[in-house]
Amino acid sequence: MEKISLSLPLKFPRNLVPFFPYSGTGLVERILQHFLLFLRSCCYQLIVTMDSSHEGIQMLLTAEQEAQQMVAAARNLKTMRLRQAKEEAEKEAALYRSNMESEHRKKVDETSGNSGFTAERLGEETEEKIQNLKKSASEVQSDVVDMLIKYVKAVKC
């Protein structure tokens, strides 16, 4: 059997990233998983063609372990970002809730106000209207009395 000299890069080549058809969230994780699958298939092919020396196998195992570490790091980063996004969303929701509650309290205070103040205001308005009615009644009182007397005298039997 021939001896095969193998030199695998131990880090994922960044120039291959644009050629993967993945987009959206989890891009790094998907790329690293793809790379891990690729390494496993290469490992099988190389074991078949390699001689009994263990350095090629050891290199592939090392590369696979590094790829697994990269996948784990990507997962940890994703988890950290999700936690951070959740915390930010909770803060925004709490701020929005407090703003809405303060606006609601403000409107309730404006419409109902202090019950003593509202009762006092209504009492003043009522007294003002009563005074206006008494004033207008006193102005036309003499005319109404004269009209009633005129109609009582003018009744035809």
Helices and strands as residue ranges (DSSP letters): G 14-19, H 27-49, H 55-112, H 115-153
